[in-house]
C-alpha cells in the first residue's frame, strides 16, 4: 500500500480492521510524499494500492496506464498552521509566518502539502520564506513538534495526530485549500482482489468513520 504520509495513522487503523476480517492478509505500508510514491510506481515499484494527497499525482499514474480501474475519491483534508505547544510566538494567522522572529518550515513545492501551503499563502497575500523545505508533511510536523521550527503549514489531521505536542492555528475559509485524496489499485497487482477490497473498505461507512476519527472530511 503506497499512501501519502498524512494518511499514516488512519491507514494503519484501517489496516488493523481489515486484517481482523481477513486474518490471512498481510498489509505492508509505504508512506511518503505523493510525488515520490508516484515516481516509484511509474518506475516499477511493486505497489498494489496508491492513495495520493492530491489528484495531480494520481493523474500521473492514470496517464501512465498503471491504474486498475478508475481512482475513487476517499477523503478530503484542510490546512492548518502547526505551532509549538501553547503557541509561545503568539502566531494568529498566515501573516505572522512572515515575521522575522518566526522560523517557518514547509513541505517542498513538489509535495502536495507544500504546493497547498504556497497556494494558501498566495491567497492571503503573504510572502514567507521557509527555513527549510521538507520531504513530506510529516517531516514538517516533526520539526515543529521537536522545537526545531516555530511553525509549519500541515493538514488538520496532522495537528490532530500530534495533540499535546503542537497547537493548531486555523486558516480562514477564504485562504483555505482543500486537499482531495483519490485511491486506486495498481495495474499488475498480484493481490488485486485484496487491493480492491481495501479501497472498497475506505469508501464504506466503516472506512469513512475511521477516516473521520482522524480528522479527514468526506471526499
KOLPABA-225225 format. One line per field, with one value per atom (N, C-alpha, C): atom name; x, y, z. Coordinates in steps of 0.02 Angstrom, whole numbers, plus 50000, padded with zeros to 5 digits. Layout:
site = CA/...
c1 = X/...
c2 = Y/...
c3 = Z/...
end
This chain:
site = N/CA/C/N/CA/C/N/CA/C/N/CA/C/N/CA/C/N/CA/C/N/CA/C/N/CA/C/N/CA/C/N/CA/C/N/CA/C/N/CA/C/N/CA/C/N/CA/C/N/CA/C/N/CA/C/N/CA/C/N/CA/C/N/CA/C/N/CA/C/N/CA/C/N/CA/C/N/CA/C/N/CA/C/N/CA/C/N/CA/C/N/CA/C/N/CA/C/N/CA/C/N/CA/C/N/CA/C/N/CA/C/N/CA/C/N/CA/C/N/CA/C/N/CA/C/N/CA/C/N/CA/C/N/CA/C/N/CA/C/N/CA/C/N/CA/C/N/CA/C/N/CA/C/N/CA/C/N/CA/C/N/CA/C/N/CA/C/N/CA/C/N/CA/C/N/CA/C/N/CA/C/N/CA/C/N/CA/C/N/CA/C/N/CA/C/N/CA/C/N/CA/C/N/CA/C/N/CA/C/N/CA/C/N/CA/C/N/CA/C/N/CA/C/N/CA/C/N/CA/C/N/CA/C/N/CA/C/N/CA/C/N/CA/C/N/CA/C/N/CA/C/N/CA/C/N/CA/C/N/CA/C/N/CA/C/N/CA/C/N/CA/C/N/CA/C/N/CA/C/N/CA/C/N/CA/C/N/CA/C/N/CA/C/N/CA/C/N/CA/C/N/CA/C/N/CA/C/N/CA/C/N/CA/C/N/CA/C/N/CA/C/N/CA/C/N/CA/C/N/CA/C/N/CA/C/N/CA/C/N/CA/C/N/CA/C/N/CA/C/N/CA/C/N/CA/C/N/CA/C/N/CA/C/N/CA/C/N/CA/C/N/CA/C/N/CA/C/N/CA/C/N/CA/C/N/CA/C/N/CA/C/N/CA/C/N/CA/C/N/CA/C/N/CA/C/N/CA/C/N/CA/C/N/CA/C/N/CA/C/N/CA/C/N/CA/C/N/CA/C/N/CA/C/N/CA/C/N/CA/C/N/CA/C/N/CA/C/N/CA/C/N/CA/C/N/CA/C/N/CA/C/N/CA/C/N/CA/C/N/CA/C/N/CA/C/N/CA/C/N/CA/C/N/CA/C/N/CA/C/N/CA/C/N/CA/C/N/CA/C/N/CA/C/N/CA/C/N/CA/C/N/CA/C/N/CA/C/N/CA/C/N/CA/C/N/CA/C/N/CA/C/N/CA/C/N/CA/C/N/CA/C/N/CA/C/N/CA/C/N/CA/C/N/CA/C/N/CA/C/N/CA/C/N/CA/C/N/CA/C/N/CA/C/N/CA/C/N/CA/C/N/CA/C/N/CA/C/N/CA/C/N/CA/C/N/CA/C/N/CA/C/N/CA/C/N/CA/C/N/CA/C/N/CA/C/N/CA/C/N/CA/C/N/CA/C/N/CA/C/N/CA/C/N/CA/C/N/CA/C/N/CA/C/N/CA/C/N/CA/C/N/CA/C/N/CA/C/N/CA/C/N/CA/C/N/CA/C/N/CA/C/N/CA/C/N/CA/C/N/CA/C/N/CA/C/N/CA/C/N/CA/C/N/CA/C/N/CA/C/N/CA/C/N/CA/C/N/CA/C/N/CA/C/N/CA/C/N/CA/C/N/CA/C/N/CA/C/N/CA/C/N/CA/C/N/CA/C/N/CA/C/N/CA/C/N/CA/C/N/CA/C/N/CA/C/N/CA/C/N/CA/C/N/CA/C
c1 = 50042/50000/50044/50045/50083/50034/50047/49999/50034/50000/50025/50039/50092/50112/50058/50015/49961/49909/49911/49863/49891/49951/49985/49942/49919/49882/49816/49780/49714/49721/49770/49777/49800/49841/49861/49801/49755/49694/49650/49643/49604/49635/49701/49735/49721/49720/49706/49635/49588/49519/49513/49549/49547/49574/49629/49659/49617/49575/49528/49480/49457/49409/49444/49509/49547/49612/49608/49666/49728/49718/49775/49807/49776/49802/49861/49912/49969/49975/49963/49964/50029/50065/50128/50119/50135/50125/50192/50189/50246/50218/50232/50207/50261/50240/50287/50251/50288/50255/50223/50166/50130/50171/50211/50252/50306/50337/50389/50359/50301/50269/50248/50222/50201/50261/50317/50379/50401/50398/50417/50374/50309/50263/50276/50285/50297/50365/50410/50474/50473/50414/50407/50405/50399/50395/50333/50338/50282/50228/50185/50130/50065/50022/49955/49902/49912/49865/49906/49880/49909/49855/49869/49824/49863/49840/49875/49841/49880/49851/49830/49836/49811/49791/49756/49733/49788/49833/49885/49932/49953/49999/49963/49899/49861/49854/49847/49840/49902/49960/50022/50017/49988/49980/49928/49875/49823/49851/49888/49917/49967/50000/50047/50012/49946/49904/49924/49934/49954/49901/49840/49786/49741/49716/49668/49599/49568/49503/49511/49454/49454/49469/49513/49526/49462/49457/49399/49419/49376/49388/49374/49423/49414/49408/49433/49432/49453/49443/49471/49501/49540/49577/49584/49598/49609/49676/49699/49763/49755/49808/49810/49883/49893/49961/49977/50031/50055/50107/50099/50147/50167/50219/50240/50184/50182/50128/50120/50059/50046/50054/50080/50089/50129/50191/50231/50246/50247/50261/50197/50141/50077/50060/50067/50051/49975/49947/49874/49848/49892/49870/49928/49912/49963/50010/49984/50026/50085/50074/50128/50185/50173/50226/50281/50268/50318/50361/50344/50383/50455/50501/50572/50590/50547/50562/50530/50498/50465/50504/50525/50559/50505/50496/50443/50473/50440/50458/50396/50407/50354/50377/50329/50347/50371/50412/50438/50381/50389/50335/50313/50356/50338/50292/50287/50245/50176/50121/50055/50047/50069/50061/50101/50158/50198/50165/50137/50101/50040/50002/49943/49961/50017/50038/50054/50089/50106/50042/49995/49931/49894/49894/49861/49895/49961/49998/49984/49981/49967/49897/49849/49780/49778/49819/49820/49865/49900/49945/50006/50029/50085/50147/50203/50267/50308/50314/50351/50408/50464/50523/50538/50525/50536/50611/50626/50696/50717/50669/50684/50622/50633/50579/50586/50536/50541/50515/50534/50517/50443/50409/50337/50308/50242/50208/50224/50236/50253/50322/50367/50432/50423/50376/50361/50334/50287/50256/50309/50354/50405/50451/50469/50514/50481/50416/50381/50375/50356/50345/50410/50467/50532/50563/50528/50554/50608/50615/50664/50637/50573/50540/50483/50466/50411/50343/50342/50278/50288/50234/50233/50162/50151/50084/50075/50028/50015/49940/49916/49844/49814/49749/49715/49725/49728/49738/49806/49857/49923/49924/49892/49889/49852/49799/49760/49803/49844/49886/49940/49958/50012/49984/49922/49891/49934/49945/49988/50059/50080/50148/50149/50094/50088/50019/50011/49947/49928/49864/49841/49814/49832/49805/49764/49701/49656/49676/49663/49670/49599/49581/49512/49490/49425/49399/49423/49429/49448/49520/49561/49631/49643/49591/49598/49610/49643/49650/49628/49580/49555/49596/49622/49659/49610/49611/49567/49609/49589/49628/49594/49624/49599/49642/49612/49649/49631/49679/49668/49711/49685/49726/49775/49835/49887/49885/49888/49884/49941/49925/49976/49986/49944/49950/49939/49980/49971/49918/49895/49843/49785/49762/49711/49646/49626/49563/49567/49623/49631/49640/49675/49685/49618/49575/49509/49465/49474/49436/49457/49521/49546/49515/49514/49485/49410/49377/49304/49291/49335/49327/49335/49382/49394/49332/49294/49235/49171/49177/49119/49105/49046/49032/49084/49107/49157/49223/49245/49307/49303/49247/49237/49235/49208/49206/49276/49320/49389/49425/49417/49449/49424/49360/49332/49361/49373/49402/49471/49506/49574/49573/49513/49507/49495/49490/49476/49402/49390/49321/49300/49236/49210/49242/49245/49276/49245
c2 = 49941/50000/50062/50098/50160/50217/50255/50306/50369/50425/50490/50489/50523/50520/50544/50589/50614/50561/50506/50451/50398/50409/50357/50328/50370/50345/50313/50346/50321/50254/50249/50187/50129/50144/50090/50063/50107/50085/50046/50071/50035/49966/49964/49900/49851/49877/49834/49805/49846/49823/49773/49786/49741/49672/49670/49606/49566/49601/49564/49524/49554/49521/49473/49485/49443/49422/49373/49354/49334/49309/49287/49344/49402/49459/49491/49508/49544/49611/49664/49730/49766/49786/49822/49892/49942/50011/50045/50087/50129/50201/50239/50307/50357/50409/50459/50515/50559/50612/50580/50606/50578/50581/50635/50641/50588/50574/50522/50453/50439/50375/50365/50418/50413/50397/50429/50415/50343/50319/50250/50201/50214/50169/50170/50231/50235/50204/50199/50167/50092/50066/49993/49965/50009/49983/49939/49884/49837/49860/49904/49928/49894/49883/49856/49912/49961/50017/50082/50134/50200/50248/50282/50333/50399/50448/50511/50567/50617/50675/50729/50714/50760/50721/50755/50723/50724/50772/50779/50719/50695/50638/50573/50568/50510/50512/50572/50577/50552/50560/50533/50458/50425/50352/50333/50372/50360/50369/50424/50438/50385/50354/50300/50233/50235/50174/50121/50144/50098/50087/50113/50101/50045/50006/49953/49980/50011/50043/50117/50150/50221/50235/50283/50300/50322/50307/50326/50380/50430/50482/50453/50458/50426/50476/50537/50586/50654/50703/50770/50795/50848/50873/50948/50982/51054/51070/51130/51152/51184/51181/51214/51232/51285/51303/51265/51228/51193/51237/51250/51290/51252/51274/51241/51241/51189/51181/51245/51269/51329/51393/51387/51443/51501/51487/51539/51600/51592/51650/51690/51668/51704/51713/51659/51660/51655/51706/51709/51691/51690/51676/51674/51669/51662/51722/51782/51842/51839/51806/51801/51757/51715/51670/51708/51771/51812/51852/51846/51883/51858/51905/51887/51843/51844/51804/51735/51718/51653/51609/51551/51501/51457/51463/51427/51370/51312/51257/51238/51220/51197/51133/51096/51040/51069/51032/51055/51067/51114/51131/51073/51023/50964/50917/50927/50886/50920/50881/50913/50963/50945/50991/51055/51050/51109/51154/51124/51163/51196/51158/51186/51244/51237/51290/51354/51347/51406/51438/51396/51422/51462/51436/51470/51537/51537/51599/51650/51627/51672/51702/51660/51685/51739/51731/51779/51839/51837/51891/51895/51837/51834/51806/51841/51816/51792/51727/51698/51657/51659/51623/51565/51504/51447/51436/51415/51399/51335/51291/51228/51203/51161/51129/51054/51024/50954/50905/50842/50790/50772/50781/50769/50806/50803/50843/50819/50755/50730/50756/50767/50795/50867/50904/50972/50969/50924/50917/50899/50854/50832/50889/50931/50987/51035/51046/51091/51058/50994/50960/50952/50948/50941/51008/51062/51128/51154/51120/51142/51197/51210/51264/51290/51354/51385/51368/51358/51347/51310/51277/51243/51238/51236/51226/51152/51121/51050/51040/50979/50966/50964/50976/50972/50903/50852/50784/50775/50810/50806/50838/50896/50929/50885/50853/50808/50750/50724/50666/50683/50748/50769/50809/50795/50832/50829/50888/50892/50911/50895/50912/50976/50990/51052/51081/51144/51178/51198/51195/51214/51285/51321/51388/51385/51404/51397/51444/51420/51461/51477/51540/51557/51529/51519/51487/51520/51586/51620/51605/51582/51565/51490/51451/51378/51347/51291/51249/51179/51150/51083/51030/50983/50927/50870/50842/50787/50724/50669/50608/50553/50535/50477/50414/50357/50294/50248/50208/50161/50100/50044/49984/49992/49966/49973/49913/49928/49875/49825/49762/49710/49684/49709/49687/49612/49580/49508/49496/49551/49546/49592/49587/49633/49630/49571/49563/49599/49590/49622/49698/49717/49789/49824/49794/49824/49820/49767/49762/49818/49833/49887/49954/49968/50031/50033/49977/49974/49987/49962/49973/50047/50080/50151/50193/50175/50215/50189/50134/50107/50149/50143/50181/50169/50107/50093/50129/50125/50157/50233/50260/50333/50355/50311/50326/50330/50284/50285/50348/50364/50424/50486/50488/50546/50551/50494/50494/50528/50521/50550/50621/50649/50718/50731/50677/50686/50703/50739/50756/50709/50711/50668/50689/50642/50657/50718
c3 = 50000/50000/50000/49946/49941/49957/50010/50031/50055/50044/50066/50141/50162/50232/50280/50258/50302/50317/50279/50290/50339/50364/50405/50460/50506/50564/50545/50500/50480/50443/50398/50360/50404/50454/50500/50537/50556/50589/50541/50480/50429/50418/50414/50404/50460/50522/50579/50575/50554/50546/50489/50435/50377/50395/50433/50449/50499/50538/50581/50538/50484/50439/50391/50379/50333/50367/50413/50454/50415/50355/50315/50275/50275/50237/50274/50236/50265/50227/50263/50233/50250/50200/50209/50181/50221/50201/50184/50133/50114/50113/50166/50170/50149/50114/50092/50055/50024/49986/49924/49904/49847/49783/49775/49715/49713/49770/49773/49759/49789/49779/49706/49676/49605/49561/49576/49538/49548/49610/49623/49584/49581/49546/49471/49443/49371/49353/49403/49391/49404/49419/49425/49495/49546/49615/49623/49660/49666/49714/49692/49734/49714/49763/49749/49751/49795/49802/49805/49773/49779/49803/49859/49885/49889/49852/49846/49884/49905/49939/49890/49826/49775/49713/49669/49608/49554/49558/49506/49505/49563/49564/49546/49564/49541/49465/49437/49364/49328/49360/49330/49321/49371/49368/49316/49313/49263/49193/49183/49117/49095/49144/49129/49120/49124/49117/49167/49229/49282/49335/49324/49371/49346/49392/49376/49392/49343/49355/49370/49380/49393/49466/49482/49552/49588/49651/49692/49741/49749/49799/49868/49913/49979/50037/50028/50083/50058/50101/50089/50154/50150/50207/50200/50255/50254/50286/50274/50301/50370/50408/50473/50487/50525/50546/50610/50609/50669/50702/50767/50805/50867/50900/50962/51012/51053/51102/51143/51148/51186/51146/51084/51039/51071/51092/51126/51083/51017/50974/50958/50986/50976/50902/50865/50794/50785/50752/50746/50677/50628/50560/50511/50448/50396/50394/50407/50403/50452/50509/50559/50536/50486/50463/50426/50409/50375/50425/50490/50541/50544/50557/50559/50619/50670/50730/50728/50671/50664/50616/50640/50598/50568/50503/50466/50426/50427/50382/50342/50280/50235/50201/50176/50133/50066/50032/49967/49918/49871/49825/49780/49772/49732/49770/49836/49879/49884/49883/49887/49943/50004/50061/50050/50017/50003/49952/49900/49849/49880/49919/49951/49997/50033/50079/50041/49985/49944/49916/49896/49871/49924/49986/50041/50057/50058/50071/50016/49954/49898/49904/49923/49933/49986/50038/50093/50078/50021/50004/50048/50073/50119/50084/50091/50065/50125/50132/50188/50161/50196/50173/50221/50200/50245/50258/50318/50335/50303/50288/50254/50218/50169/50132/50141/50172/50194/50142/50152/50103/50102/50159/50162/50221/50227/50278/50349/50358/50424/50447/50401/50418/50443/50413/50436/50508/50519/50585/50637/50620/50667/50687/50639/50654/50704/50695/50741/50810/50811/50874/50914/50879/50912/50931/50913/50930/50882/50824/50775/50730/50735/50697/50739/50727/50764/50734/50668/50635/50569/50548/50484/50460/50396/50369/50353/50387/50380/50370/50378/50374/50444/50447/50513/50543/50501/50527/50560/50535/50564/50633/50640/50705/50755/50732/50775/50797/50752/50769/50819/50823/50869/50927/50946/51001/51064/51094/51153/51136/51075/51054/51012/50977/50939/50951/50934/50937/50866/50850/50783/50781/50730/50717/50653/50657/50600/50542/50482/50422/50398/50388/50371/50304/50295/50234/50169/50169/50107/50086/50133/50117/50116/50128/50131/50063/50063/50004/50024/49988/50005/49969/50007/49978/49966/49907/49890/49877/49910/49910/49867/49811/49773/49788/49778/49786/49728/49708/49652/49661/49634/49631/49573/49582/49532/49485/49420/49369/49379/49369/49375/49446/49492/49561/49567/49608/49621/49674/49703/49756/49739/49676/49651/49692/49711/49748/49815/49851/49915/49907/49854/49842/49832/49792/49780/49843/49883/49945/49994/49994/50038/50017/49953/49929/49943/49932/49945/50019/50062/50134/50151/50118/50131/50117/50065/50047/50081/50118/50154/50216/50246/50307/50362/50371/50422/50407/50344/50324/50330/50309/50315/50388/50430/50501/50531/50511/50536/50511/50447/50420/50456/50472/50508/50579/50611/50678/50678/50623/50618/50588/50579/50558/50485/50446/50375/50363/50310/50291/50235/50218/50164/50098/50051/49986/49952
end
